[in-house]
Every structure is written in C-alpha cells, then in structure tokens.
Amino acid sequence: MLWCDQAMFGQGTYELSADLKIEAGKVTAVIGPSGSGKSTLLGGIAGFHPQHSGRVLWKDADITLLPPQNRPVSMLFQDNNLFPHLTVMQNVGLAVSSRLRLTVPQRDRVNAILDRVGLGGLGDRLPAALSGGQQSRAALARALLQDREIMLMDEPFSALGPGLKAEMLDLSVELAKAAGRTVIMVTHDPADAARVADAVIGVAPGIAFAPAVTSQFLRDPPEAFKDYLG
Ligand SMILES: Nc1ncnc2c1ncn2[C@@H]1O[C@H](COP(=O)(O)OP(=O)(O)OP(=O)(O)O)[C@@H](O)[C@H]1O
C-alpha cells in the first residue's frame, strides 16, 4: 500500500493536501479539473516537489526523505522525455545502465522489452524517426525496464489520437499488471478510468480525496466533481 499520511505537497506557492491510501497492485486513476493539483500529487509521490508536512510510506517503509531516484517509482510523462541524440536502444537502456555501451545481457533485456511494446527491430532508430505512438512505446519500455514497483503516468498519451490513446493505455496497464506494478495515472477522461482503473482519486483545488471504487465514483461522484464530470 502507498500511504500519503497527512501529506502536504508543494509546487511553488501551491499546496495540495493528501491523506489517503492507494492499494498495491491496482490501477488508480487521478481525476479532477485543470489546475486542481493532479500533477502535484504525482510529483509529490515521486519526490519531485517539496513536501511541507506529513509522510509518504510504501509498504510500511517511510520514503518521505528519499530523493526521486531512490524511490520505488518510475514515471511516464506527456513529452516522453526521450533524449533526441540517443537511439531507442540507448534511451531504453538507460533504465538498466547509465553507460551507453550495454553488455550483451543488457541488450537482450532491452530487445525483449522492445518486442513486448511492439518496437522489435527499431532499436537503432533515433526518436525523431519514430511516430508519436512509437515514441510513447519507447518511453513505456523504459519505464517498465526500470523495474520499480510503482508506475506513475501523467497523461503520457494525451497527444495521441483517441484510438491510439486507448490502445496505449490498454498496453501500458496490461504490461504493468503483468509485472505486478501499482499504477497511478492522471487522466482528464472519465472513460479512461472506466476502462482500466480499479479506483479513482478525485482532486479538487487544494485537496486529493481518498480513492473510491471507479464505478461508484463515476455513477455518483462526490459533490466537488459533479460539474466537472457533467
Ligand atoms: N511554480 C509554481 N508556482 C505557483 N503555482 C504553481 C506552480 N506550478 C504550478 N502551480 C499551480 O499549481 C496548481 C496545480 O498544478 P498541477 O499541474 O498539479 O494541476 P493539474 O491538476 O495537474 O492541472 P492540468 O490538468 O491542467 O495538468 C495550478 O493551479 C498551478 O497554477
């Protein structure tokens, strides 16, 4: 379980309170109006933003003071964060080694994950020679290969068309679940939550609410989200 224990996350002058528990091994969607603090919540869990008070615990271990690289967290961003001058193999390989010359076993691991995300044979390409969807697949491969227990997704597929977005969401959740990951994903689209999420965290300005079962949240949303969900 990931426990935000009376946590107060900051982003500049903005503060978001989160006092909630997220079940391990499940998919939890984070929904709320623009600017309410969804990215602040993910950034706080990842350790990117300062935490003003409270604690964050993962499986009973206090990770509040750990820097991002030491947290059990990988993150998928909207812009994919691929290095333009590195090949797909090198970009994905960064998950296992900071050296660009990978060992044979490391290359085998990268090739295996590239196959799984549908990029088999494209390891020598630069990101610019991939389509938007293929770039998303490369970023997904890197996040999966990082082998961290929690995968945070901050609308990584929002720039893709609706069909491709749904396909990538399904693929990410399928592979993350197969790897036993806990997925926490920001989305603006209730249909995404209905499609893949076990639970929903509603974020209203300044506060992230405890997760609710997805079907219940969408059928009868808390007052603060009725206008937003329409
Ligand atoms: N450096 C900063 N200083 C002050 N306020 C900030 C800073 N960065 C972000 N904010 C504010 O923090 C609030 C939460 O931002 P955040 O990006 O977490 O919202 P969000 O729900 O993810 O939004 P969106 O859906 O539009 O991506 C916003 O109101 C934003 O204006």
The ligand as a Tripos MOL2 file, in Angstrom:
@<TRIPOS>MOLECULE
LIG
   31    33     1     0     0
SMALL
NO_CHARGES

@<TRIPOS>ATOM
      1 N1          5.7770   27.0600   -9.7470 N.pl3     1 LIG1
      2 C1          4.5110   27.2780   -9.3790 C.ar      1 LIG1
      3 N2          4.2030   28.2960   -8.5340 N.ar      1 LIG1
      4 C2          2.9420   28.5190   -8.1310 C.ar      1 LIG1
      5 N3          1.8820   27.7720   -8.5180 N.ar      1 LIG1
      6 C3          2.1450   26.7510   -9.3560 C.ar      1 LIG1
      7 C4          3.4660   26.4390   -9.8290 C.ar      1 LIG1
      8 N4          3.3780   25.3680  -10.6550 N.ar      1 LIG1
      9 C5          2.0620   25.0350  -10.6940 C.ar      1 LIG1
     10 N5          1.3410   25.8480   -9.9290 N.ar      1 LIG1
     11 C6         -0.1130   25.8000   -9.6860 C.3       1 LIG1
     12 O1         -0.3820   24.6250   -9.0020 O.3       1 LIG1
     13 C7         -1.6980   24.1980   -9.3030 C.3       1 LIG1
     14 C8         -1.7270   22.7180   -9.5530 C.3       1 LIG1
     15 O2         -0.9950   22.4280  -10.7480 O.3       1 LIG1
     16 P1         -0.9920   20.9590  -11.3550 P.3       1 LIG1
     17 O3         -0.1100   20.9890  -12.5570 O.co2     1 LIG1
     18 O4         -0.6900   19.9930  -10.2800 O.co2     1 LIG1
     19 O5         -2.5140   20.8020  -11.7730 O.3       1 LIG1
     20 P2         -3.1900   19.6810  -12.6880 P.3       1 LIG1
     21 O6         -4.4410   19.2880  -11.9990 O.co2     1 LIG1
     22 O7         -2.2030   18.6110  -12.9840 O.co2     1 LIG1
     23 O8         -3.5130   20.5380  -13.9880 O.3       1 LIG1
     24 P3         -3.7430   20.1040  -15.5240 P.3       1 LIG1
     25 O9         -4.9110   19.1790  -15.5400 O.co2     1 LIG1
     26 O10        -4.0540   21.4130  -16.1950 O.co2     1 LIG1
     27 O11        -2.4600   19.4830  -15.9940 O.co2     1 LIG1
     28 C9         -2.1820   25.0190  -10.5020 C.3       1 LIG1
     29 O12        -3.1760   25.8960  -10.0780 O.3       1 LIG1
     30 C10        -0.9470   25.7340  -10.9640 C.3       1 LIG1
     31 O13        -1.2460   27.0150  -11.4490 O.3       1 LIG1
@<TRIPOS>BOND
     1     1     2 1
     2     2     3 ar
     3     2     7 ar
     4     3     4 ar
     5     4     5 ar
     6     5     6 ar
     7     6     7 ar
     8     6    10 ar
     9     7     8 ar
    10     8     9 ar
    11     9    10 ar
    12    10    11 1
    13    11    12 1
    14    11    30 1
    15    12    13 1
    16    13    14 1
    17    13    28 1
    18    14    15 1
    19    15    16 1
    20    16    17 2
    21    16    18 1
    22    16    19 1
    23    19    20 1
    24    20    21 2
    25    20    22 1
    26    20    23 1
    27    23    24 1
    28    24    25 2
    29    24    26 1
    30    24    27 1
    31    28    29 1
    32    28    30 1
    33    30    31 1
@<TRIPOS>SUBSTRUCTURE
     1 LIG1         1 GROUP 0 **** ****
